[in-house]
């Protein structure tokens, strides 16, 4: 027993001694491992990608919109089902969107190499359009795939088709806004057009649809060189893809009909294949007081054929052009951070630099009428890049316009902006003679019974007011109320059969200016 006790105590003492020796070899506290290292070279939010000299910054936002009195998130009611303004139009359109952007930068012996990507995932309320059936059938038309900023379509069943008529879909939309590389003064990929003012479509508003200037808010594919002369002075030359955002239309008016015209179509669109990118030049002065920018662009109007095949011939190409001036004045006497942004543009055969792609340039709105015997009223208009008839040359459409806003900061949490825009489209002799005849009393439309004056020229006027509240950093609530006025130049009455998507009957309609009001209520969290 005594021997057993002695052996047990000796073993315990040995183990304690060994444990002490091991403990003496270990550090008292493990040293922290720096897995993410801050990169301070390019501003806040950048971090080094582990084991590289490349810095990365992640950002984005989550947004929820409630759009009132419109079938769109960015346009008032201006055509189709929305323009019919009857039981088929939406009283509201909801949208939810998540934006993700990835910014990487690497210092090299030739300067910084930058890549930037911005993509969005979006769900938007769809709408129902009539099928023209005798039993009043409708079919669902919604966002079932990539929007105009991406490519391809994906239906809710993943097959690439749009499902049935009940609207029970589970898919949203994926949009690729920006994806570009910058190196040694070059920008290559999808980025904001060099023609655009820095605020693109938003001099002070949150609506996307302002006329009066260009605005590629989802980017345009380009190859650009920018020279930096110092003191905030830069100049850029760019070759930009015309196909996605800059084709307002090349219309063969030989196919024009009265029914098509009241739907905002003045003929058959005959745009040909891509032959030349838009050529853009820009000079900018960016100072503490604000900014001044002058932009010019050239646009090639390339048409397919007069008829169904190449033996019918074609008109020669016609180059259009645009020029724009933009001015921003910061920190004006009305308050710290207050800003005035204004721009003006003139185009000749390059309509999308004024009636930009999110505003569109085709209108067909219905309303009420006080004229005896008229079922209702209608206002319509269209502004393509060029028009022609079979056998003729292309004739350009000329436009001019402006837009601007004044933003006032009430305090750190509240600000309000008042904004407006105006654009006018003017047609040439060929268009007016074909559509309206000599003196506006003939042609496709001017010779119809009841039409007292016919002129395809028109103007769009817009006014709006937006107020924003930011109760905490990076969380903003906005309310934007906008009014759009179509000033068309037709008068009298016309008996026509409207397109079935409007559900309007064959009847007599008064030719009349139209107005549209819409509101966006938005909550947005940036990160």
C-alpha positions as CSV (number, residue, x, y, z in Angstrom):
1,X,0.0,0.0,0.0
2,X,2.8,2.3,0.9
3,X,4.6,1.4,-2.3
4,X,1.5,2.1,-4.4
5,X,1.0,5.5,-2.8
6,X,4.6,6.4,-3.4
7,X,4.4,5.5,-7.1
8,X,1.1,7.5,-7.6
9,X,2.5,10.6,-6.0
10,X,5.7,10.4,-8.0
11,X,3.8,10.0,-11.3
12,X,1.6,13.0,-10.5
13,X,4.7,15.1,-9.7
14,X,6.3,14.1,-13.0
15,X,3.2,15.0,-15.0
16,X,3.0,18.4,-13.3
17,X,6.6,19.1,-14.1
18,X,6.2,18.1,-17.7
19,X,3.1,20.3,-18.0
20,X,5.0,23.2,-16.6
21,X,7.8,22.7,-19.1
22,X,5.3,22.6,-22.1
23,X,3.5,25.7,-20.8
24,X,6.8,27.6,-20.6
25,X,7.3,27.0,-24.3
26,X,3.9,28.5,-25.4
27,X,3.2,32.2,-25.7
28,X,0.9,33.7,-23.0
29,X,-1.6,35.0,-25.7
30,X,-1.9,34.0,-29.4
31,X,-1.0,36.8,-31.8
32,X,-3.9,38.2,-33.9
33,X,-3.8,37.4,-37.6
34,X,-4.7,40.3,-39.9
35,X,-6.9,38.7,-42.5
36,X,-8.2,42.0,-44.0
37,X,-5.9,44.9,-44.5
38,X,-7.3,48.4,-45.1
39,X,-6.3,50.1,-48.3
40,X,-6.1,53.9,-47.9
41,X,-4.8,54.7,-51.4
42,X,-8.2,55.3,-53.0
43,X,-10.4,56.6,-50.2
44,X,-12.7,55.1,-47.6
45,X,-14.1,51.6,-48.0
46,X,-11.2,49.9,-49.9
47,X,-9.4,46.8,-48.6
48,X,-6.6,44.7,-50.0
49,X,-7.6,41.4,-51.6
50,X,-5.5,38.9,-49.5
51,X,-2.1,38.0,-50.9
52,X,-2.4,40.7,-53.7
53,X,-1.7,44.4,-54.2
54,X,-5.2,45.0,-55.6
55,X,-7.7,47.0,-53.5
56,X,-11.4,46.3,-53.6
57,X,-14.5,48.1,-52.5
58,X,-18.0,46.7,-52.4
59,X,-21.1,48.9,-52.4
60,X,-24.7,49.1,-53.5
61,X,-28.2,49.8,-52.3
62,X,-31.6,48.2,-51.7
63,X,-34.6,50.2,-52.9
64,X,-38.3,49.9,-52.7
65,X,-40.6,52.0,-55.0
66,X,-44.3,52.6,-55.1
67,X,-45.2,54.3,-58.4
68,X,-48.6,55.9,-58.5
69,X,-50.8,56.4,-61.7
70,X,-48.3,54.7,-64.0
71,X,-47.6,51.3,-65.5
72,X,-43.8,52.0,-65.3
73,X,-41.2,52.7,-62.8
74,X,-39.7,55.5,-64.9
75,X,-42.4,56.9,-67.2
76,X,-45.8,58.5,-66.8
77,X,-48.6,57.1,-68.8
78,X,-47.7,57.9,-72.4
79,X,-48.7,55.0,-74.6
80,X,-50.2,51.5,-75.0
81,X,-52.3,50.2,-72.1
82,X,-51.1,53.0,-69.8
83,X,-51.9,55.6,-72.4
84,X,-55.4,54.2,-72.8
85,X,-56.2,55.3,-69.2
86,X,-59.1,52.9,-68.7
87,X,-59.7,49.9,-66.5
88,X,-56.6,48.1,-67.9
89,X,-54.1,50.6,-66.7
90,X,-52.3,50.2,-63.4
91,X,-53.1,52.6,-60.5
92,X,-49.8,51.7,-59.1
93,X,-46.6,49.8,-60.0
94,X,-44.3,48.4,-57.3
95,X,-40.6,47.7,-57.6
96,X,-38.0,46.2,-55.4
97,X,-34.3,46.4,-56.4
98,X,-30.9,45.3,-55.0
99,X,-27.8,46.9,-56.5
100,X,-24.3,45.5,-56.2
101,X,-21.1,47.3,-57.4
102,X,-17.5,46.0,-57.2
103,X,-14.7,48.5,-57.6
104,X,-11.1,47.2,-57.9
105,X,-7.9,49.2,-58.3
106,X,-4.2,48.2,-58.7
107,X,-1.2,50.6,-58.8
108,X,1.2,49.9,-61.6
109,X,4.2,51.5,-63.2
110,X,1.8,52.8,-65.9
111,X,-0.8,54.2,-63.5
112,X,-3.8,52.8,-61.7
113,X,-5.7,49.9,-63.4
114,X,-9.4,50.0,-62.4
115,X,-12.3,47.7,-63.0
116,X,-15.9,48.5,-62.1
117,X,-19.0,46.4,-62.2
118,X,-22.6,47.4,-61.3
119,X,-25.5,45.0,-61.5
120,X,-29.1,45.1,-60.3
121,X,-31.6,42.4,-59.4
122,X,-35.2,43.8,-59.8
123,X,-38.8,42.8,-59.3
124,X,-41.4,45.0,-61.0
125,X,-45.2,44.8,-61.1
126,X,-46.4,43.8,-64.5
127,X,-49.7,44.6,-66.3
128,X,-52.5,43.0,-68.2
129,X,-53.1,43.7,-71.9
130,X,-56.2,42.8,-73.9
131,X,-56.1,39.9,-76.4
132,X,-58.9,41.4,-78.5
133,X,-61.2,38.4,-77.8
134,X,-65.0,38.8,-77.7
135,X,-65.0,37.7,-74.1
136,X,-62.6,40.4,-72.9
137,X,-59.6,38.2,-72.3
138,X,-56.3,39.7,-71.1
139,X,-52.7,38.4,-70.8
140,X,-50.0,39.2,-68.3
141,X,-47.0,41.3,-69.5
142,X,-44.4,41.6,-66.8
143,X,-40.7,41.7,-66.1
144,X,-39.8,38.0,-66.7
145,X,-36.1,38.3,-67.6
146,X,-33.2,40.6,-68.3
147,X,-34.2,44.1,-68.9
148,X,-32.8,46.5,-71.6
149,X,-29.6,46.8,-69.6
150,X,-28.8,43.1,-70.0
151,X,-29.3,40.3,-72.6
152,X,-31.7,37.5,-73.1
153,X,-35.0,36.4,-71.4
154,X,-35.7,34.0,-68.6
155,X,-39.3,32.9,-67.9
156,X,-40.5,31.8,-64.5
157,X,-40.1,28.2,-65.6
158,X,-36.5,28.9,-66.7
159,X,-37.3,28.0,-70.3
160,X,-36.9,31.4,-71.8
161,X,-40.6,31.7,-72.5
162,X,-43.3,33.9,-71.0
163,X,-45.8,32.0,-69.0
164,X,-49.5,31.9,-69.8
165,X,-52.0,34.6,-68.8
166,X,-52.4,34.3,-65.1
167,X,-49.3,36.3,-64.1
168,X,-48.2,33.7,-61.5
169,X,-44.5,34.2,-62.1
170,X,-41.6,33.9,-59.7
171,X,-38.8,35.5,-61.8
172,X,-37.4,39.1,-61.6
173,X,-34.9,40.8,-63.8
174,X,-31.1,41.0,-63.9
175,X,-29.5,44.1,-65.3
176,X,-25.9,44.8,-66.0
177,X,-25.5,48.5,-65.7
178,X,-21.7,49.1,-65.8
179,X,-18.8,46.8,-66.6
180,X,-15.6,48.6,-67.6
181,X,-11.8,48.8,-67.3
182,X,-9.9,52.0,-66.9
183,X,-6.2,52.2,-67.6
184,X,-3.8,55.0,-68.7
185,X,-6.7,57.4,-69.6
186,X,-8.7,54.7,-71.5
187,X,-12.2,53.5,-70.5
188,X,-13.2,50.2,-72.2
189,X,-16.6,48.6,-71.6
190,X,-20.1,49.7,-70.4
191,X,-20.0,53.1,-68.7
192,X,-22.0,56.4,-68.7
193,X,-21.8,58.1,-72.1
194,X,-19.1,60.8,-72.4
195,X,-21.9,63.0,-73.9
196,X,-24.0,63.0,-70.7
197,X,-23.9,65.6,-68.0
198,X,-22.5,64.2,-64.7
199,X,-26.1,64.0,-63.3
200,X,-27.3,62.0,-66.4
201,X,-31.1,62.0,-66.1
202,X,-31.2,63.5,-62.6
203,X,-30.5,67.3,-62.3
204,X,-32.4,67.1,-59.1
205,X,-35.2,64.5,-59.5
206,X,-35.4,60.8,-59.0
207,X,-37.7,60.2,-62.0
208,X,-35.9,58.7,-65.1
209,X,-38.0,60.1,-67.9
210,X,-36.9,63.8,-68.3
211,X,-36.5,65.0,-71.9
212,X,-34.2,67.8,-72.8
213,X,-30.9,66.0,-72.7
214,X,-29.1,62.7,-73.0
215,X,-28.8,60.2,-70.1
216,X,-27.4,56.6,-70.3
217,X,-28.1,55.8,-66.6
218,X,-27.4,52.1,-67.3
219,X,-24.3,52.7,-69.3
220,X,-23.3,52.3,-72.9
221,X,-20.5,50.2,-74.3
222,X,-17.6,52.4,-75.4
223,X,-14.0,52.8,-76.1
224,X,-12.8,56.2,-74.7
225,X,-9.7,58.2,-74.1
226,X,-9.7,61.0,-71.6
227,X,-6.9,63.6,-71.3
228,X,-6.4,65.3,-68.0
229,X,-4.9,68.7,-68.3
230,X,-4.9,69.5,-64.6
231,X,-6.8,72.2,-62.7
232,X,-10.0,70.2,-63.2
233,X,-9.9,70.4,-67.0
234,X,-10.4,67.2,-69.0
235,X,-11.2,66.3,-72.6
236,X,-12.6,63.0,-73.9
237,X,-13.0,61.3,-77.3
238,X,-15.3,58.2,-77.4
239,X,-16.6,55.6,-79.8
240,X,-19.9,54.4,-78.3
241,X,-22.3,51.7,-79.3
242,X,-25.4,53.2,-81.0
243,X,-27.5,50.0,-81.1
244,X,-28.9,49.7,-77.6
245,X,-29.8,53.3,-76.5
246,X,-29.4,55.7,-79.5
247,X,-31.8,54.4,-82.1
248,X,-35.0,56.5,-82.2
249,X,-36.0,55.0,-85.5
250,X,-35.6,55.3,-89.3
251,X,-39.1,55.2,-90.6
252,X,-40.4,54.4,-94.0
253,X,-43.5,56.5,-94.1
254,X,-44.8,54.5,-97.2
255,X,-46.3,52.1,-94.7
256,X,-47.9,54.8,-92.5
257,X,-51.6,54.5,-91.7
258,X,-54.0,56.7,-89.7
259,X,-54.6,53.9,-87.2
260,X,-50.8,53.5,-86.8
261,X,-50.3,57.2,-86.4
262,X,-52.7,57.6,-83.5
263,X,-50.7,54.8,-81.8
264,X,-47.5,56.9,-82.1
265,X,-46.1,55.1,-85.2
266,X,-45.5,57.1,-88.4
267,X,-44.4,54.2,-90.6
268,X,-42.3,51.0,-90.7
269,X,-39.1,51.1,-88.7
270,X,-36.3,50.0,-91.1
271,X,-33.1,50.4,-89.1
272,X,-30.2,48.5,-90.7
273,X,-27.3,46.7,-89.1
274,X,-24.6,48.4,-87.0
275,X,-22.1,50.1,-89.2
276,X,-20.5,52.8,-87.2
277,X,-20.5,53.6,-83.4
278,X,-21.5,57.1,-82.3
279,X,-18.5,59.4,-82.2
280,X,-18.5,61.6,-79.1
281,X,-16.3,64.5,-77.9
282,X,-16.5,66.3,-74.6
283,X,-14.6,69.0,-72.7
284,X,-15.2,69.5,-69.0
285,X,-14.1,72.1,-66.4
286,X,-14.7,70.9,-62.9
287,X,-14.0,73.5,-60.1
288,X,-15.0,74.3,-56.5
289,X,-17.7,76.6,-57.8
290,X,-19.3,73.9,-60.0
291,X,-18.9,72.5,-63.5
292,X,-19.2,73.4,-67.1
293,X,-19.3,70.8,-69.9
294,X,-19.6,70.9,-73.7
295,X,-20.4,67.7,-75.7
296,X,-20.8,66.8,-79.4
297,X,-21.8,63.6,-81.0
298,X,-22.2,62.2,-84.5
299,X,-24.7,59.4,-85.3
300,X,-24.9,57.3,-88.5
301,X,-28.4,56.5,-89.7
302,X,-28.1,53.3,-91.6
303,X,-31.3,51.8,-93.1
304,X,-32.0,48.3,-94.4
305,X,-34.1,48.2,-97.5
306,X,-37.2,49.9,-99.0
307,X,-39.0,46.5,-99.2
308,X,-38.9,42.9,-98.3
309,X,-35.5,42.1,-100.0
310,X,-32.3,43.7,-101.2
311,X,-33.6,44.1,-104.8
312,X,-35.9,46.8,-103.6
313,X,-33.0,49.1,-103.0
314,X,-32.2,51.4,-100.0
315,X,-31.5,55.0,-99.1
316,X,-27.9,56.1,-98.5
317,X,-26.7,56.6,-95.0
318,X,-27.4,59.9,-93.3
319,X,-25.2,61.3,-90.5
320,X,-26.9,63.0,-87.7
321,X,-25.4,65.1,-84.9
322,X,-26.0,66.6,-81.5
323,X,-24.5,69.3,-79.3
324,X,-25.1,69.8,-75.6
325,X,-24.0,72.4,-72.9
326,X,-24.2,71.7,-69.2
327,X,-23.6,73.9,-66.2
328,X,-23.6,73.2,-62.4
329,X,-23.4,75.9,-59.8
330,X,-22.7,74.7,-56.3
331,X,-23.0,76.3,-52.8
332,X,-25.2,79.2,-53.9
333,X,-26.2,81.8,-51.4
334,X,-29.5,80.2,-50.5
335,X,-27.8,77.6,-48.3
336,X,-24.9,75.3,-47.9
337,X,-24.9,72.5,-50.4
338,X,-27.6,74.1,-52.5
339,X,-27.1,73.4,-56.3
340,X,-28.4,74.5,-59.7
341,X,-28.0,72.1,-62.6
342,X,-29.0,73.1,-66.1
343,X,-28.4,71.8,-69.6
344,X,-29.5,72.5,-73.2
345,X,-29.3,70.3,-76.3
346,X,-29.8,70.5,-80.1
347,X,-30.0,67.5,-82.3
348,X,-30.3,66.9,-86.1
349,X,-30.9,63.2,-86.9
350,X,-29.8,62.1,-83.5
351,X,-33.0,62.3,-81.4
352,X,-32.0,60.1,-78.5
353,X,-29.6,62.8,-77.3
354,X,-32.7,64.8,-76.4
355,X,-35.6,62.3,-76.1
356,X,-33.3,59.9,-74.2
357,X,-34.0,56.2,-74.1
358,X,-35.9,56.2,-70.8
359,X,-38.1,59.1,-71.8
360,X,-38.9,57.6,-75.2
361,X,-40.1,59.6,-78.2
362,X,-43.5,58.0,-79.0
363,X,-46.8,59.1,-77.4
364,X,-50.4,58.0,-77.6
365,X,-52.6,59.2,-74.8
366,X,-56.4,59.1,-74.5
367,X,-58.6,61.5,-72.5
368,X,-62.0,63.0,-72.2
369,X,-63.7,65.3,-74.7
370,X,-66.4,68.0,-74.7
371,X,-67.0,67.8,-78.4
372,X,-70.4,66.6,-79.4
373,X,-70.3,63.2,-81.1
374,X,-66.7,62.4,-79.9
375,X,-66.2,59.3,-77.8
376,X,-63.1,60.8,-76.2
377,X,-59.9,62.6,-77.1
378,X,-56.4,61.5,-78.2
379,X,-53.0,63.1,-78.4
380,X,-50.2,61.4,-80.3
381,X,-46.7,62.1,-81.5
382,X,-43.4,60.4,-82.6
383,X,-39.9,61.7,-83.0
384,X,-37.6,59.3,-85.0
385,X,-34.1,60.1,-86.2
386,X,-35.0,60.1,-89.9
387,X,-37.9,59.5,-92.2
388,X,-38.1,58.5,-95.8
389,X,-40.5,57.0,-98.4
390,X,-39.7,54.2,-100.9
391,X,-37.3,55.6,-103.5
392,X,-36.3,58.8,-101.5
393,X,-33.4,59.8,-99.4
394,X,-33.5,60.1,-95.6
395,X,-34.8,63.3,-94.1
396,X,-33.6,64.1,-90.5
397,X,-35.8,65.2,-87.6
398,X,-34.5,68.2,-85.7
399,X,-35.1,68.6,-82.0
400,X,-34.0,71.0,-79.2
401,X,-34.6,71.0,-75.5
402,X,-33.4,71.8,-72.0
403,X,-33.8,70.6,-68.4
404,X,-32.6,71.7,-65.0
405,X,-33.3,71.7,-61.3
406,X,-32.7,73.7,-58.1
407,X,-32.0,71.8,-55.0
408,X,-32.3,73.4,-51.5
409,X,-31.1,71.8,-48.2
410,X,-33.4,72.7,-45.4
411,X,-31.1,71.0,-42.9
412,X,-28.9,67.9,-42.7
413,X,-31.9,65.6,-43.0
414,X,-34.2,67.3,-45.4
415,X,-33.9,68.7,-49.0
416,X,-36.3,69.6,-51.8
417,X,-35.7,70.1,-55.5
418,X,-37.9,71.7,-58.1
419,X,-37.1,70.6,-61.7
420,X,-38.4,70.9,-65.2
421,X,-37.7,69.9,-68.8
422,X,-38.8,70.9,-72.3
423,X,-38.2,69.3,-75.7
424,X,-39.5,70.1,-79.2
425,X,-39.4,68.0,-82.4
426,X,-39.6,69.5,-85.8
427,X,-40.1,67.6,-89.1
428,X,-39.1,68.5,-92.6
429,X,-41.0,69.0,-95.9
430,X,-41.0,65.3,-96.9
431,X,-42.5,64.2,-93.6
432,X,-45.1,66.9,-93.5
433,X,-46.2,66.4,-97.1
434,X,-46.4,62.6,-96.7
435,X,-48.4,62.6,-93.5
436,X,-50.3,65.9,-93.8
437,X,-50.3,67.0,-97.4
438,X,-49.6,70.4,-98.7
439,X,-50.8,73.0,-96.1
440,X,-51.9,70.2,-93.7
441,X,-54.9,69.2,-95.8
442,X,-53.9,65.9,-97.3
443,X,-51.6,62.9,-97.1
444,X,-52.0,59.9,-94.8
445,X,-53.7,61.9,-92.0
446,X,-54.4,65.5,-93.0
447,X,-57.0,64.5,-95.6
448,X,-59.3,62.5,-93.2
449,X,-62.7,63.9,-92.6
450,X,-62.9,66.0,-89.5
451,X,-59.1,66.8,-89.3
452,X,-58.9,70.6,-89.4
453,X,-55.1,70.9,-89.0
454,X,-52.3,68.4,-89.4
455,X,-48.7,68.9,-88.3
456,X,-46.4,66.2,-86.9
457,X,-44.3,68.7,-84.9
458,X,-44.8,68.5,-81.2
459,X,-43.4,69.5,-77.8
460,X,-43.1,67.8,-74.3
461,X,-43.1,69.9,-71.2
462,X,-42.4,68.6,-67.7
463,X,-42.4,70.0,-64.1
464,X,-41.8,68.2,-60.8
465,X,-41.1,68.5,-57.1
466,X,-39.2,66.0,-55.0
467,X,-38.6,66.0,-51.3
468,X,-36.1,63.7,-49.5
469,X,-35.7,62.8,-45.8
470,X,-32.6,61.1,-44.5
471,X,-33.3,60.3,-40.8
472,X,-30.1,58.3,-40.4
473,X,-27.0,58.0,-42.6
474,X,-27.5,56.2,-45.9
475,X,-31.3,55.7,-45.4
476,X,-33.5,58.1,-47.5
477,X,-37.2,58.4,-48.1
478,X,-38.3,60.3,-51.2
479,X,-41.5,61.6,-52.7
480,X,-41.4,62.8,-56.4
481,X,-44.5,64.3,-58.1
482,X,-44.2,65.0,-61.8
483,X,-46.4,66.4,-64.5
484,X,-46.0,65.8,-68.3
485,X,-47.7,67.8,-71.0
486,X,-48.0,66.7,-74.6
487,X,-48.3,69.7,-76.9
488,X,-49.3,68.2,-80.2
489,X,-50.2,70.1,-83.4
490,X,-53.2,68.2,-84.7
491,X,-56.8,69.5,-84.3
492,X,-60.3,68.6,-85.2
493,X,-61.7,65.1,-84.9
494,X,-60.9,61.7,-86.5
495,X,-62.8,58.5,-86.9
496,X,-60.4,55.5,-86.4
497,X,-60.1,52.0,-85.0
498,X,-57.5,52.0,-82.2
499,X,-55.1,49.2,-81.5
500,X,-56.6,46.3,-79.5
501,X,-54.2,46.8,-76.6
502,X,-56.0,50.0,-75.7
503,X,-59.5,48.4,-75.6
504,X,-60.8,51.5,-77.2
505,X,-63.7,51.1,-79.7
506,X,-63.8,52.3,-83.3
507,X,-65.2,55.8,-82.9
508,X,-64.7,59.5,-83.4
509,X,-62.0,61.1,-81.2
510,X,-61.1,64.7,-80.6
511,X,-57.5,65.6,-81.4
512,X,-56.2,67.3,-78.3
513,X,-53.2,68.0,-76.1
514,X,-52.9,65.6,-73.1
515,X,-51.5,65.7,-69.6
516,X,-50.2,63.0,-67.3
517,X,-49.3,63.0,-63.6
518,X,-47.3,60.4,-61.7
519,X,-45.7,60.0,-58.3
520,X,-42.8,57.9,-57.0
521,X,-42.6,57.1,-53.3
522,X,-39.2,55.5,-52.5
523,X,-37.2,54.1,-49.6
524,X,-33.5,53.5,-50.3
525,X,-30.8,52.1,-48.1
526,X,-27.2,52.6,-49.4
527,X,-24.3,50.5,-48.1
